[in-house]
């Protein structure tokens, strides 16, 4: 099984956790850190089409994550797309309204495509997963006492879908 993930596995975030739990799979990571422009949807979709699983985890400006979802779904004959969202969609955290709205659109479209696949027998499965706060570099800088899920625990949830 070939898996492709948007994100940098060397940055202490979700992809770092994925790197530690997906070591028995053939995994490719694509992000700005290794020269990929994720906003170039046609180019990235052309790369993703050769994989079995697409983990759509990186927040890309201008609905890039949503655009990748749509493009890959419409290109693949079969495969599994796992979109990573945020729980801020559920508790209406609009501190960063643009981010919130992008993730909300991603979740809504994920549900639509998942239902469409089930109803019409399309061989592309779609899921969307949202975590609470993760133990990442950006979240560690906050001075609060909230429990944060480790990136490895979050990654283990993702691989249960694979």
CNS distance restraints for C-alpha pairs under 8 A (distance, minus, plus):
assign (resid   1 and name CA) (resid  25 and name CA) 6.65 0.50 0.50
assign (resid   1 and name CA) (resid  26 and name CA) 6.65 0.50 0.50
assign (resid   1 and name CA) (resid  51 and name CA) 7.79 0.50 0.50
assign (resid   1 and name CA) (resid  52 and name CA) 6.12 0.50 0.50
assign (resid   1 and name CA) (resid  53 and name CA) 7.69 0.50 0.50
assign (resid   2 and name CA) (resid  25 and name CA) 6.86 0.50 0.50
assign (resid   2 and name CA) (resid  26 and name CA) 5.09 0.50 0.50
assign (resid   2 and name CA) (resid  27 and name CA) 6.11 0.50 0.50
assign (resid   2 and name CA) (resid  51 and name CA) 5.10 0.50 0.50
assign (resid   2 and name CA) (resid  52 and name CA) 5.27 0.50 0.50
assign (resid   2 and name CA) (resid  53 and name CA) 6.46 0.50 0.50
assign (resid   3 and name CA) (resid  25 and name CA) 7.29 0.50 0.50
assign (resid   3 and name CA) (resid  26 and name CA) 6.16 0.50 0.50
assign (resid   3 and name CA) (resid  27 and name CA) 4.75 0.50 0.50
assign (resid   3 and name CA) (resid  28 and name CA) 6.41 0.50 0.50
assign (resid   3 and name CA) (resid  51 and name CA) 5.82 0.50 0.50
assign (resid   3 and name CA) (resid  52 and name CA) 5.97 0.50 0.50
assign (resid   3 and name CA) (resid  53 and name CA) 4.68 0.50 0.50
assign (resid   3 and name CA) (resid  54 and name CA) 5.99 0.50 0.50
assign (resid   3 and name CA) (resid  55 and name CA) 7.47 0.50 0.50
assign (resid   4 and name CA) (resid  27 and name CA) 5.60 0.50 0.50
assign (resid   4 and name CA) (resid  28 and name CA) 4.76 0.50 0.50
assign (resid   4 and name CA) (resid  29 and name CA) 5.87 0.50 0.50
assign (resid   4 and name CA) (resid  30 and name CA) 7.52 0.50 0.50
assign (resid   4 and name CA) (resid  48 and name CA) 6.76 0.50 0.50
assign (resid   4 and name CA) (resid  51 and name CA) 6.52 0.50 0.50
assign (resid   4 and name CA) (resid  53 and name CA) 6.29 0.50 0.50
assign (resid   4 and name CA) (resid  54 and name CA) 5.07 0.50 0.50
assign (resid   4 and name CA) (resid  55 and name CA) 6.23 0.50 0.50
assign (resid   5 and name CA) (resid  15 and name CA) 7.71 0.50 0.50
assign (resid   5 and name CA) (resid  27 and name CA) 7.38 0.50 0.50
assign (resid   5 and name CA) (resid  28 and name CA) 6.24 0.50 0.50
assign (resid   5 and name CA) (resid  29 and name CA) 4.85 0.50 0.50
assign (resid   5 and name CA) (resid  30 and name CA) 6.30 0.50 0.50
assign (resid   5 and name CA) (resid  54 and name CA) 5.96 0.50 0.50
assign (resid   5 and name CA) (resid  55 and name CA) 4.68 0.50 0.50
assign (resid   5 and name CA) (resid  56 and name CA) 6.16 0.50 0.50
assign (resid   5 and name CA) (resid  57 and name CA) 6.85 0.50 0.50
assign (resid   6 and name CA) (resid  29 and name CA) 5.77 0.50 0.50
assign (resid   6 and name CA) (resid  30 and name CA) 4.97 0.50 0.50
assign (resid   6 and name CA) (resid  31 and name CA) 5.81 0.50 0.50
assign (resid   6 and name CA) (resid  38 and name CA) 7.96 0.50 0.50
assign (resid   6 and name CA) (resid  55 and name CA) 6.56 0.50 0.50
assign (resid   6 and name CA) (resid  56 and name CA) 5.60 0.50 0.50
assign (resid   6 and name CA) (resid  57 and name CA) 5.53 0.50 0.50
assign (resid   6 and name CA) (resid  58 and name CA) 5.43 0.50 0.50
assign (resid   7 and name CA) (resid  15 and name CA) 5.82 0.50 0.50
assign (resid   7 and name CA) (resid  29 and name CA) 6.08 0.50 0.50
assign (resid   7 and name CA) (resid  30 and name CA) 5.78 0.50 0.50
assign (resid   7 and name CA) (resid  31 and name CA) 4.97 0.50 0.50
assign (resid   7 and name CA) (resid  57 and name CA) 6.46 0.50 0.50
assign (resid   7 and name CA) (resid  58 and name CA) 5.35 0.50 0.50
assign (resid   8 and name CA) (resid  15 and name CA) 5.93 0.50 0.50
assign (resid   8 and name CA) (resid  16 and name CA) 7.16 0.50 0.50
assign (resid   8 and name CA) (resid  29 and name CA) 6.57 0.50 0.50
assign (resid   8 and name CA) (resid  30 and name CA) 6.94 0.50 0.50
assign (resid   8 and name CA) (resid  31 and name CA) 5.79 0.50 0.50
assign (resid   8 and name CA) (resid  32 and name CA) 7.86 0.50 0.50
assign (resid   8 and name CA) (resid  33 and name CA) 6.39 0.50 0.50
assign (resid   8 and name CA) (resid  34 and name CA) 7.98 0.50 0.50
assign (resid   9 and name CA) (resid  13 and name CA) 7.47 0.50 0.50
assign (resid   9 and name CA) (resid  14 and name CA) 7.75 0.50 0.50
assign (resid   9 and name CA) (resid  15 and name CA) 4.51 0.50 0.50
assign (resid   9 and name CA) (resid  16 and name CA) 4.14 0.50 0.50
assign (resid   9 and name CA) (resid  17 and name CA) 7.58 0.50 0.50
assign (resid   9 and name CA) (resid  18 and name CA) 7.39 0.50 0.50
assign (resid   9 and name CA) (resid  19 and name CA) 5.96 0.50 0.50
assign (resid   9 and name CA) (resid  29 and name CA) 7.05 0.50 0.50
assign (resid  10 and name CA) (resid  15 and name CA) 7.68 0.50 0.50
assign (resid  10 and name CA) (resid  16 and name CA) 5.80 0.50 0.50
assign (resid  11 and name CA) (resid  15 and name CA) 7.49 0.50 0.50
assign (resid  11 and name CA) (resid  16 and name CA) 6.18 0.50 0.50
assign (resid  12 and name CA) (resid  16 and name CA) 5.48 0.50 0.50
assign (resid  12 and name CA) (resid  17 and name CA) 7.80 0.50 0.50
assign (resid  12 and name CA) (resid 136 and name CA) 5.62 0.50 0.50
assign (resid  12 and name CA) (resid 137 and name CA) 5.92 0.50 0.50
assign (resid  13 and name CA) (resid  17 and name CA) 6.78 0.50 0.50
assign (resid  13 and name CA) (resid 134 and name CA) 7.86 0.50 0.50
assign (resid  13 and name CA) (resid 135 and name CA) 7.59 0.50 0.50
assign (resid  13 and name CA) (resid 136 and name CA) 4.95 0.50 0.50
assign (resid  13 and name CA) (resid 137 and name CA) 6.91 0.50 0.50
assign (resid  13 and name CA) (resid 151 and name CA) 6.34 0.50 0.50
assign (resid  14 and name CA) (resid  18 and name CA) 6.26 0.50 0.50
assign (resid  14 and name CA) (resid  57 and name CA) 7.95 0.50 0.50
assign (resid  14 and name CA) (resid 134 and name CA) 7.85 0.50 0.50
assign (resid  14 and name CA) (resid 136 and name CA) 7.58 0.50 0.50
assign (resid  14 and name CA) (resid 151 and name CA) 5.07 0.50 0.50
assign (resid  14 and name CA) (resid 152 and name CA) 7.56 0.50 0.50
assign (resid  14 and name CA) (resid 154 and name CA) 7.18 0.50 0.50
assign (resid  14 and name CA) (resid 155 and name CA) 6.72 0.50 0.50
assign (resid  15 and name CA) (resid  19 and name CA) 6.03 0.50 0.50
assign (resid  15 and name CA) (resid  57 and name CA) 7.86 0.50 0.50
assign (resid  15 and name CA) (resid 151 and name CA) 7.89 0.50 0.50
assign (resid  15 and name CA) (resid 155 and name CA) 7.81 0.50 0.50
assign (resid  16 and name CA) (resid  20 and name CA) 6.61 0.50 0.50
assign (resid  16 and name CA) (resid 151 and name CA) 7.14 0.50 0.50
assign (resid  16 and name CA) (resid 152 and name CA) 7.83 0.50 0.50
assign (resid  17 and name CA) (resid  21 and name CA) 6.60 0.50 0.50
assign (resid  17 and name CA) (resid 150 and name CA) 7.96 0.50 0.50
assign (resid  17 and name CA) (resid 151 and name CA) 4.66 0.50 0.50
assign (resid  17 and name CA) (resid 152 and name CA) 4.21 0.50 0.50
assign (resid  17 and name CA) (resid 153 and name CA) 7.63 0.50 0.50
assign (resid  17 and name CA) (resid 154 and name CA) 7.35 0.50 0.50
assign (resid  17 and name CA) (resid 155 and name CA) 5.46 0.50 0.50
assign (resid  18 and name CA) (resid  22 and name CA) 5.77 0.50 0.50
assign (resid  18 and name CA) (resid 151 and name CA) 7.62 0.50 0.50
assign (resid  18 and name CA) (resid 152 and name CA) 6.68 0.50 0.50
assign (resid  18 and name CA) (resid 155 and name CA) 4.87 0.50 0.50
assign (resid  18 and name CA) (resid 156 and name CA) 7.57 0.50 0.50
assign (resid  19 and name CA) (resid  23 and name CA) 6.25 0.50 0.50
assign (resid  20 and name CA) (resid 152 and name CA) 7.05 0.50 0.50
assign (resid  21 and name CA) (resid 152 and name CA) 7.04 0.50 0.50
assign (resid  21 and name CA) (resid 155 and name CA) 6.76 0.50 0.50
assign (resid  21 and name CA) (resid 156 and name CA) 6.62 0.50 0.50
assign (resid  21 and name CA) (resid 159 and name CA) 7.91 0.50 0.50
assign (resid  22 and name CA) (resid  26 and name CA) 7.97 0.50 0.50
assign (resid  22 and name CA) (resid  27 and name CA) 7.20 0.50 0.50
assign (resid  22 and name CA) (resid 159 and name CA) 7.65 0.50 0.50
assign (resid  23 and name CA) (resid  27 and name CA) 7.73 0.50 0.50
assign (resid  30 and name CA) (resid  34 and name CA) 6.53 0.50 0.50
assign (resid  30 and name CA) (resid  35 and name CA) 7.80 0.50 0.50
assign (resid  30 and name CA) (resid  36 and name CA) 6.02 0.50 0.50
assign (resid  30 and name CA) (resid  38 and name CA) 7.98 0.50 0.50
assign (resid  31 and name CA) (resid  35 and name CA) 6.57 0.50 0.50
assign (resid  31 and name CA) (resid  36 and name CA) 5.13 0.50 0.50
assign (resid  31 and name CA) (resid  37 and name CA) 6.89 0.50 0.50
assign (resid  31 and name CA) (resid  38 and name CA) 6.69 0.50 0.50
assign (resid  32 and name CA) (resid  36 and name CA) 4.97 0.50 0.50
assign (resid  32 and name CA) (resid  37 and name CA) 5.96 0.50 0.50
assign (resid  32 and name CA) (resid  38 and name CA) 7.43 0.50 0.50
assign (resid  36 and name CA) (resid  44 and name CA) 7.98 0.50 0.50
assign (resid  37 and name CA) (resid  44 and name CA) 7.86 0.50 0.50
assign (resid  38 and name CA) (resid  44 and name CA) 6.46 0.50 0.50
assign (resid  38 and name CA) (resid  60 and name CA) 6.96 0.50 0.50
assign (resid  38 and name CA) (resid  64 and name CA) 7.02 0.50 0.50
assign (resid  39 and name CA) (resid  60 and name CA) 6.89 0.50 0.50
assign (resid  39 and name CA) (resid  61 and name CA) 7.72 0.50 0.50
assign (resid  39 and name CA) (resid  64 and name CA) 5.55 0.50 0.50
assign (resid  40 and name CA) (resid  44 and name CA) 6.22 0.50 0.50
assign (resid  41 and name CA) (resid  45 and name CA) 5.84 0.50 0.50
assign (resid  41 and name CA) (resid  64 and name CA) 7.51 0.50 0.50
assign (resid  41 and name CA) (resid  67 and name CA) 6.80 0.50 0.50
assign (resid  41 and name CA) (resid  68 and name CA) 5.84 0.50 0.50
assign (resid  41 and name CA) (resid  71 and name CA) 7.22 0.50 0.50
assign (resid  42 and name CA) (resid  46 and name CA) 6.21 0.50 0.50
assign (resid  42 and name CA) (resid  71 and name CA) 7.56 0.50 0.50
assign (resid  43 and name CA) (resid  47 and name CA) 6.66 0.50 0.50
assign (resid  44 and name CA) (resid  48 and name CA) 6.23 0.50 0.50
assign (resid  44 and name CA) (resid  68 and name CA) 7.82 0.50 0.50
assign (resid  45 and name CA) (resid  49 and name CA) 6.05 0.50 0.50
assign (resid  45 and name CA) (resid  68 and name CA) 6.85 0.50 0.50
assign (resid  45 and name CA) (resid  71 and name CA) 6.46 0.50 0.50
assign (resid  45 and name CA) (resid  72 and name CA) 5.65 0.50 0.50
assign (resid  45 and name CA) (resid  75 and name CA) 7.72 0.50 0.50
assign (resid  46 and name CA) (resid  50 and name CA) 7.75 0.50 0.50
assign (resid  48 and name CA) (resid  54 and name CA) 7.03 0.50 0.50
assign (resid  48 and name CA) (resid  72 and name CA) 7.22 0.50 0.50
assign (resid  49 and name CA) (resid  72 and name CA) 7.00 0.50 0.50
assign (resid  49 and name CA) (resid  75 and name CA) 7.00 0.50 0.50
assign (resid  49 and name CA) (resid  76 and name CA) 6.17 0.50 0.50
assign (resid  51 and name CA) (resid  79 and name CA) 7.66 0.50 0.50
assign (resid  52 and name CA) (resid  78 and name CA) 7.55 0.50 0.50
assign (resid  52 and name CA) (resid  79 and name CA) 4.89 0.50 0.50
assign (resid  52 and name CA) (resid  80 and name CA) 6.41 0.50 0.50
assign (resid  53 and name CA) (resid  79 and name CA) 5.76 0.50 0.50
assign (resid  53 and name CA) (resid  80 and name CA) 4.74 0.50 0.50
assign (resid  53 and name CA) (resid  81 and name CA) 5.88 0.50 0.50
assign (resid  53 and name CA) (resid  82 and name CA) 7.62 0.50 0.50
assign (resid  53 and name CA) (resid 162 and name CA) 7.44 0.50 0.50
assign (resid  54 and name CA) (resid  79 and name CA) 7.85 0.50 0.50
assign (resid  54 and name CA) (resid  80 and name CA) 6.25 0.50 0.50
assign (resid  54 and name CA) (resid  81 and name CA) 4.78 0.50 0.50
assign (resid  54 and name CA) (resid  82 and name CA) 6.20 0.50 0.50
assign (resid  55 and name CA) (resid  81 and name CA) 5.98 0.50 0.50
assign (resid  55 and name CA) (resid  82 and name CA) 4.79 0.50 0.50
assign (resid  55 and name CA) (resid  83 and name CA) 6.03 0.50 0.50
assign (resid  55 and name CA) (resid  84 and name CA) 7.53 0.50 0.50
assign (resid  56 and name CA) (resid  65 and name CA) 6.71 0.50 0.50
assign (resid  56 and name CA) (resid  68 and name CA) 7.88 0.50 0.50
assign (resid  56 and name CA) (resid  69 and name CA) 7.45 0.50 0.50
assign (resid  56 and name CA) (resid  81 and name CA) 7.08 0.50 0.50
assign (resid  56 and name CA) (resid  82 and name CA) 5.97 0.50 0.50
assign (resid  56 and name CA) (resid  83 and name CA) 4.69 0.50 0.50
assign (resid  56 and name CA) (resid  84 and name CA) 6.10 0.50 0.50
assign (resid  57 and name CA) (resid  65 and name CA) 7.81 0.50 0.50
assign (resid  57 and name CA) (resid  83 and name CA) 6.07 0.50 0.50
assign (resid  57 and name CA) (resid  84 and name CA) 4.83 0.50 0.50
assign (resid  57 and name CA) (resid  85 and name CA) 7.60 0.50 0.50
assign (resid  58 and name CA) (resid  65 and name CA) 6.97 0.50 0.50
assign (resid  58 and name CA) (resid  84 and name CA) 7.73 0.50 0.50
assign (resid  59 and name CA) (resid  64 and name CA) 7.33 0.50 0.50
assign (resid  59 and name CA) (resid  65 and name CA) 6.08 0.50 0.50
assign (resid  60 and name CA) (resid  64 and name CA) 4.60 0.50 0.50
assign (resid  60 and name CA) (resid  65 and name CA) 5.50 0.50 0.50
assign (resid  61 and name CA) (resid  65 and name CA) 7.92 0.50 0.50
assign (resid  62 and name CA) (resid 102 and name CA) 7.84 0.50 0.50
assign (resid  63 and name CA) (resid  67 and name CA) 6.02 0.50 0.50
assign (resid  63 and name CA) (resid 102 and name CA) 5.76 0.50 0.50
assign (resid  64 and name CA) (resid  68 and name CA) 6.07 0.50 0.50
assign (resid  65 and name CA) (resid  69 and name CA) 6.26 0.50 0.50
assign (resid  65 and name CA) (resid 106 and name CA) 7.12 0.50 0.50
assign (resid  66 and name CA) (resid  70 and name CA) 6.28 0.50 0.50
assign (resid  66 and name CA) (resid 102 and name CA) 7.65 0.50 0.50
assign (resid  66 and name CA) (resid 105 and name CA) 7.19 0.50 0.50
assign (resid  66 and name CA) (resid 106 and name CA) 5.22 0.50 0.50
assign (resid  66 and name CA) (resid 109 and name CA) 7.63 0.50 0.50
assign (resid  67 and name CA) (resid  71 and name CA) 6.07 0.50 0.50
assign (resid  68 and name CA) (resid  72 and name CA) 5.92 0.50 0.50
assign (resid  69 and name CA) (resid  73 and name CA) 5.99 0.50 0.50
assign (resid  69 and name CA) (resid  81 and name CA) 7.53 0.50 0.50
assign (resid  69 and name CA) (resid  83 and name CA) 7.84 0.50 0.50
assign (resid  69 and name CA) (resid 110 and name CA) 7.98 0.50 0.50
assign (resid  70 and name CA) (resid  74 and name CA) 6.12 0.50 0.50
assign (resid  71 and name CA) (resid  75 and name CA) 6.13 0.50 0.50
assign (resid  72 and name CA) (resid  76 and name CA) 5.92 0.50 0.50
assign (resid  73 and name CA) (resid  81 and name CA) 7.85 0.50 0.50
assign (resid  73 and name CA) (resid 124 and name CA) 6.67 0.50 0.50
assign (resid  76 and name CA) (resid 124 and name CA) 6.89 0.50 0.50
assign (resid  77 and name CA) (resid 122 and name CA) 7.76 0.50 0.50
assign (resid  77 and name CA) (resid 123 and name CA) 6.23 0.50 0.50
assign (resid  77 and name CA) (resid 124 and name CA) 6.63 0.50 0.50
assign (resid  78 and name CA) (resid 122 and name CA) 7.59 0.50 0.50
assign (resid  78 and name CA) (resid 123 and name CA) 4.47 0.50 0.50
assign (resid  78 and name CA) (resid 124 and name CA) 4.61 0.50 0.50
assign (resid  78 and name CA) (resid 125 and name CA) 7.78 0.50 0.50
assign (resid  79 and name CA) (resid 123 and name CA) 6.58 0.50 0.50
assign (resid  79 and name CA) (resid 124 and name CA) 4.76 0.50 0.50
assign (resid  79 and name CA) (resid 125 and name CA) 6.36 0.50 0.50
assign (resid  80 and name CA) (resid 124 and name CA) 5.59 0.50 0.50
assign (resid  80 and name CA) (resid 125 and name CA) 4.76 0.50 0.50
assign (resid  80 and name CA) (resid 126 and name CA) 5.96 0.50 0.50
assign (resid  80 and name CA) (resid 127 and name CA) 7.98 0.50 0.50
assign (resid  80 and name CA) (resid 162 and name CA) 7.79 0.50 0.50
assign (resid  81 and name CA) (resid 124 and name CA) 7.34 0.50 0.50
assign (resid  81 and name CA) (resid 125 and name CA) 6.19 0.50 0.50
assign (resid  81 and name CA) (resid 126 and name CA) 4.84 0.50 0.50
assign (resid  81 and name CA) (resid 127 and name CA) 6.35 0.50 0.50
assign (resid  82 and name CA) (resid 126 and name CA) 5.99 0.50 0.50
assign (resid  82 and name CA) (resid 127 and name CA) 4.90 0.50 0.50
assign (resid  82 and name CA) (resid 128 and name CA) 5.64 0.50 0.50
assign (resid  82 and name CA) (resid 129 and name CA) 7.33 0.50 0.50
assign (resid  82 and name CA) (resid 158 and name CA) 7.83 0.50 0.50
assign (resid  83 and name CA) (resid 106 and name CA) 7.74 0.50 0.50
assign (resid  83 and name CA) (resid 107 and name CA) 7.99 0.50 0.50
assign (resid  83 and name CA) (resid 110 and name CA) 7.46 0.50 0.50
assign (resid  83 and name CA) (resid 126 and name CA) 7.65 0.50 0.50
assign (resid  83 and name CA) (resid 127 and name CA) 6.12 0.50 0.50
assign (resid  83 and name CA) (resid 128 and name CA) 4.51 0.50 0.50
assign (resid  83 and name CA) (resid 129 and name CA) 6.27 0.50 0.50
assign (resid  84 and name CA) (resid 128 and name CA) 5.76 0.50 0.50
assign (resid  84 and name CA) (resid 129 and name CA) 5.13 0.50 0.50
assign (resid  84 and name CA) (resid 130 and name CA) 5.88 0.50 0.50
assign (resid  85 and name CA) (resid 103 and name CA) 5.64 0.50 0.50
assign (resid  85 and name CA) (resid 104 and name CA) 7.99 0.50 0.50
assign (resid  85 and name CA) (resid 106 and name CA) 7.29 0.50 0.50
assign (resid  85 and name CA) (resid 107 and name CA) 6.87 0.50 0.50
assign (resid  85 and name CA) (resid 128 and name CA) 6.70 0.50 0.50
assign (resid  85 and name CA) (resid 129 and name CA) 5.92 0.50 0.50
assign (resid  85 and name CA) (resid 130 and name CA) 4.65 0.50 0.50
assign (resid  85 and name CA) (resid 131 and name CA) 7.40 0.50 0.50
assign (resid  86 and name CA) (resid 103 and name CA) 6.79 0.50 0.50
assign (resid  86 and name CA) (resid 129 and name CA) 7.73 0.50 0.50
assign (resid  86 and name CA) (resid 130 and name CA) 4.51 0.50 0.50
assign (resid  86 and name CA) (resid 131 and name CA) 5.70 0.50 0.50
assign (resid  86 and name CA) (resid 132 and name CA) 6.86 0.50 0.50
assign (resid  87 and name CA) (resid  91 and name CA) 6.74 0.50 0.50
assign (resid  87 and name CA) (resid 130 and name CA) 5.34 0.50 0.50
assign (resid  87 and name CA) (resid 131 and name CA) 5.63 0.50 0.50
assign (resid  87 and name CA) (resid 132 and name CA) 5.46 0.50 0.50
assign (resid  88 and name CA) (resid  92 and name CA) 5.60 0.50 0.50
assign (resid  88 and name CA) (resid  93 and name CA) 4.84 0.50 0.50
assign (resid  88 and name CA) (resid  94 and name CA) 7.61 0.50 0.50
assign (resid  88 and name CA) (resid 100 and name CA) 6.87 0.50 0.50
assign (resid  88 and name CA) (resid 132 and name CA) 7.86 0.50 0.50
assign (resid  89 and name CA) (resid  93 and name CA) 6.60 0.50 0.50
assign (resid  89 and name CA) (resid 100 and name CA) 6.17 0.50 0.50
assign (resid  89 and name CA) (resid 103 and name CA) 6.89 0.50 0.50
assign (resid  89 and name CA) (resid 104 and name CA) 5.83 0.50 0.50
assign (resid  92 and name CA) (resid 100 and name CA) 7.88 0.50 0.50
assign (resid  93 and name CA) (resid 100 and name CA) 7.12 0.50 0.50
assign (resid  94 and name CA) (resid 100 and name CA) 6.00 0.50 0.50
assign (resid  96 and name CA) (resid 100 and name CA) 6.19 0.50 0.50
assign (resid  97 and name CA) (resid 101 and name CA) 6.06 0.50 0.50
assign (resid  98 and name CA) (resid 102 and name CA) 6.21 0.50 0.50
assign (resid  99 and name CA) (resid 103 and name CA) 6.25 0.50 0.50
assign (resid 100 and name CA) (resid 104 and name CA) 6.09 0.50 0.50
assign (resid 101 and name CA) (resid 105 and name CA) 6.20 0.50 0.50
assign (resid 102 and name CA) (resid 106 and name CA) 6.23 0.50 0.50
assign (resid 103 and name CA) (resid 107 and name CA) 6.20 0.50 0.50
assign (resid 104 and name CA) (resid 108 and name CA) 6.20 0.50 0.50
assign (resid 105 and name CA) (resid 109 and name CA) 6.07 0.50 0.50
assign (resid 106 and name CA) (resid 110 and name CA) 6.04 0.50 0.50
assign (resid 107 and name CA) (resid 111 and name CA) 6.31 0.50 0.50
assign (resid 107 and name CA) (resid 128 and name CA) 6.39 0.50 0.50
assign (resid 108 and name CA) (resid 112 and name CA) 6.36 0.50 0.50
assign (resid 109 and name CA) (resid 113 and name CA) 6.11 0.50 0.50
assign (resid 110 and name CA) (resid 114 and name CA) 5.99 0.50 0.50
assign (resid 110 and name CA) (resid 126 and name CA) 6.18 0.50 0.50
assign (resid 110 and name CA) (resid 127 and name CA) 6.34 0.50 0.50
assign (resid 110 and name CA) (resid 128 and name CA) 6.19 0.50 0.50
assign (resid 111 and name CA) (resid 115 and name CA) 6.11 0.50 0.50
assign (resid 111 and name CA) (resid 126 and name CA) 7.73 0.50 0.50
assign (resid 111 and name CA) (resid 127 and name CA) 7.52 0.50 0.50
assign (resid 111 and name CA) (resid 128 and name CA) 7.76 0.50 0.50
assign (resid 112 and name CA) (resid 116 and name CA) 6.07 0.50 0.50
assign (resid 113 and name CA) (resid 117 and name CA) 6.01 0.50 0.50
assign (resid 113 and name CA) (resid 126 and name CA) 6.50 0.50 0.50
assign (resid 114 and name CA) (resid 118 and name CA) 6.34 0.50 0.50
assign (resid 114 and name CA) (resid 125 and name CA) 6.18 0.50 0.50
assign (resid 114 and name CA) (resid 126 and name CA) 4.93 0.50 0.50
assign (resid 114 and name CA) (resid 127 and name CA) 6.75 0.50 0.50
assign (resid 115 and name CA) (resid 119 and name CA) 6.01 0.50 0.50
assign (resid 116 and name CA) (resid 120 and name CA) 5.90 0.50 0.50
assign (resid 116 and name CA) (resid 121 and name CA) 7.86 0.50 0.50
assign (resid 116 and name CA) (resid 122 and name CA) 7.42 0.50 0.50
assign (resid 117 and name CA) (resid 121 and name CA) 5.34 0.50 0.50
assign (resid 117 and name CA) (resid 122 and name CA) 4.41 0.50 0.50
assign (resid 117 and name CA) (resid 123 and name CA) 6.75 0.50 0.50
assign (resid 117 and name CA) (resid 124 and name CA) 6.51 0.50 0.50
assign (resid 117 and name CA) (resid 125 and name CA) 6.45 0.50 0.50
assign (resid 117 and name CA) (resid 126 and name CA) 7.91 0.50 0.50
assign (resid 118 and name CA) (resid 122 and name CA) 6.81 0.50 0.50
assign (resid 129 and name CA) (resid 158 and name CA) 7.84 0.50 0.50
assign (resid 131 and name CA) (resid 154 and name CA) 7.38 0.50 0.50
assign (resid 132 and name CA) (resid 148 and name CA) 7.24 0.50 0.50
assign (resid 132 and name CA) (resid 149 and name CA) 7.22 0.50 0.50
assign (resid 133 and name CA) (resid 139 and name CA) 7.17 0.50 0.50
assign (resid 133 and name CA) (resid 147 and name CA) 7.75 0.50 0.50
assign (resid 133 and name CA) (resid 148 and name CA) 5.15 0.50 0.50
assign (resid 133 and name CA) (resid 149 and name CA) 6.37 0.50 0.50
assign (resid 134 and name CA) (resid 139 and name CA) 6.82 0.50 0.50
assign (resid 134 and name CA) (resid 148 and name CA) 4.92 0.50 0.50
assign (resid 134 and name CA) (resid 149 and name CA) 4.68 0.50 0.50
assign (resid 134 and name CA) (resid 150 and name CA) 5.76 0.50 0.50
assign (resid 134 and name CA) (resid 151 and name CA) 6.10 0.50 0.50
assign (resid 134 and name CA) (resid 154 and name CA) 7.82 0.50 0.50
assign (resid 135 and name CA) (resid 139 and name CA) 6.08 0.50 0.50
assign (resid 135 and name CA) (resid 140 and name CA) 6.36 0.50 0.50
assign (resid 135 and name CA) (resid 148 and name CA) 5.20 0.50 0.50
assign (resid 135 and name CA) (resid 149 and name CA) 5.69 0.50 0.50
assign (resid 135 and name CA) (resid 150 and name CA) 4.98 0.50 0.50
assign (resid 135 and name CA) (resid 151 and name CA) 6.14 0.50 0.50
assign (resid 136 and name CA) (resid 140 and name CA) 5.99 0.50 0.50
assign (resid 136 and name CA) (resid 150 and name CA) 7.79 0.50 0.50
assign (resid 136 and name CA) (resid 151 and name CA) 7.11 0.50 0.50
assign (resid 137 and name CA) (resid 141 and name CA) 6.61 0.50 0.50
assign (resid 138 and name CA) (resid 142 and name CA) 7.54 0.50 0.50
assign (resid 149 and name CA) (resid 153 and name CA) 6.61 0.50 0.50
assign (resid 149 and name CA) (resid 154 and name CA) 6.77 0.50 0.50
assign (resid 150 and name CA) (resid 154 and name CA) 6.39 0.50 0.50
assign (resid 151 and name CA) (resid 155 and name CA) 6.03 0.50 0.50
assign (resid 152 and name CA) (resid 156 and name CA) 6.13 0.50 0.50
assign (resid 153 and name CA) (resid 157 and name CA) 6.52 0.50 0.50
assign (resid 154 and name CA) (resid 158 and name CA) 6.65 0.50 0.50
assign (resid 155 and name CA) (resid 159 and name CA) 6.43 0.50 0.50
assign (resid 156 and name CA) (resid 160 and name CA) 6.54 0.50 0.50
assign (resid 157 and name CA) (resid 161 and name CA) 7.40 0.50 0.50
assign (resid 158 and name CA) (resid 162 and name CA) 7.19 0.50 0.50
